[in-house]
Amino acid sequence: MPLLTSSQRAAIHAKRQTIMKPDSDFIRDVWRTIDKDCAIGAPDQASARIIGERLAAVENRRSDYKIKCRAQIAEKKKEGLKPIVKHGLIRGWTQILDGETIDSNLFGSP
């Protein structure tokens, strides 16, 4: 397969043809080089609102997950279990050993 020039790769993208990952990375890199003061690079109010809504939705999901985890930990703690946490997620439960304390602030304060 012959190598594509920058303009050819941009044309493929503009025609909405299926492109390979290196080509999509190229388009992303070109887009990032656009000056933010330029009309095409400056964020408008609609874009800013959409980005804000998406960020708020992510924060709400994180908050809901933390609340659910705190409740689950409190319930399992009564049964003598503590969570096994990997990468910020509860992956299982194990017995609390005698004299062992668990971090009750594992998922932030309630």
N, C-alpha and C positions, 0 to 999 in steps of 0.2 A: 504494500500500500504506500503510495507516495506521501510525502510530508505535506501538510497543508500550511498555507501562509496564514497570517493573522486575519486578513480580510476574508479568506475562504472559511476559516473557522467561525468567524462572526456571522457570515452569511448563512452557514448551516444552522447556527443557533436561531437566527432571525426567521428562518423558514420552518422552525419547530420540528426539524428532523431529529431522529434519535442520534445522540452524540455520545462519545465515550467519555469516561471520567476525566482524562487529561484535558479534553476540549472544554468540558464544563468548568474545570478549574481555571483554565485560561480566561474564560468569560468572566468568572468571579474576580480574577486578578485585574482584568481590564476595568471592571466596574469600580473596584476599590481605588483605582488611580484617578478617577474623576474628581476634580476639585469640588470640595463641599460648598464653595461660594458660587459655583456655576448653577444655573437653573436646574439642570438635570441631576446634579448631585446634592442639592439642598433638600432636606426633608420638609415636606409640607405638613399642614395640620392634620390631615386625614391619616398620613403615615405615622405621625407621632402618636395619634390617638390609638391606632391599631397596635403599635408596638407597646404602648402603655397598658392596653387591655391584656395583651399576651403576657407581659411580665406580671401583672396583677393576678392573672389566672394561675401562673406557675407558683407564685407565692401562696395563693389560697390553697392549692393542692398540697404544697409542702406543710402548711399550717394544719390542714385537715389530717395529713398523715401523722404528724407529730402528736396531735390530740388523740388519734386512734391508738398510737403506740403507747402513749402514757397510760391510757385506760387499760390496755392489754397487759402492760407490765404490772400495774397495780393489782389486777385480777390474778395474774400468775404468781405474783409475789406472795399472795395469801396461800397459794397452793405449795409454796416452798420452791418455786422455780425462778430462775433468772434467765434473761435473754442472751443468746449468742448473736452478737452484732458484727456484721461484715459489710464494709462499704456503706455504712449508714442505714442498713436494712436489717431487720430481725430475721435471722436465718434458722433459728431453732431455740430450744429451751433446754436448760440443764439444771440439775439440783443445786440448791444453795447449800454449801457445806457449813458445818457447825462453826459459829463464830465469824462467818464471812459476811461482809456487808456488800450490798450492791449499790451502784451509782444510781440513785433515784433521779438525778438530773440528767439522765442519759439523752433524752430528747428535748432538752430545754425545760425551763420552768413552766408550770401550767398557767 
